[in-house]
Amino acid sequence: MVLAVVALFVACLIVANTMAVKVVTLFGLLLPAAIVIFPLSYIAGDVLEEKTG
């Protein structure tokens, strides 16, 4: 389980950094595409800290 969360965490960070140069329209705002993926890295990091202490 911990390895899956670590893989999700790393994948979220890599994808967010790759997508940071893309611009999308979200609710009428022009935002970097990474704004969709990057918050998932915080959730994965929190789960990882809860599991490993």
Residue, then its C-alpha position, 0 to 999 in steps of 0.5 A: m500500500v505504501l509503495a502505491v501511495v509513493a508512486l502516486f505522489v511521484a507521478c503527480l509531481i512529475v505530471a504537474n511539472t510537465m503540465a505546468v506550461k499548458v494553459v487551460t480555461l477553468f470556469g472562465l479563468l486561464l490557469p496552468a493545467a497543473i492546478v488540476i493535478f498538483p493538489l492530488s500530490y498534497i493528498a498523497g503526501d498526507v496519506l503517506e505521512e499517516k501511514t509511515g508516521 
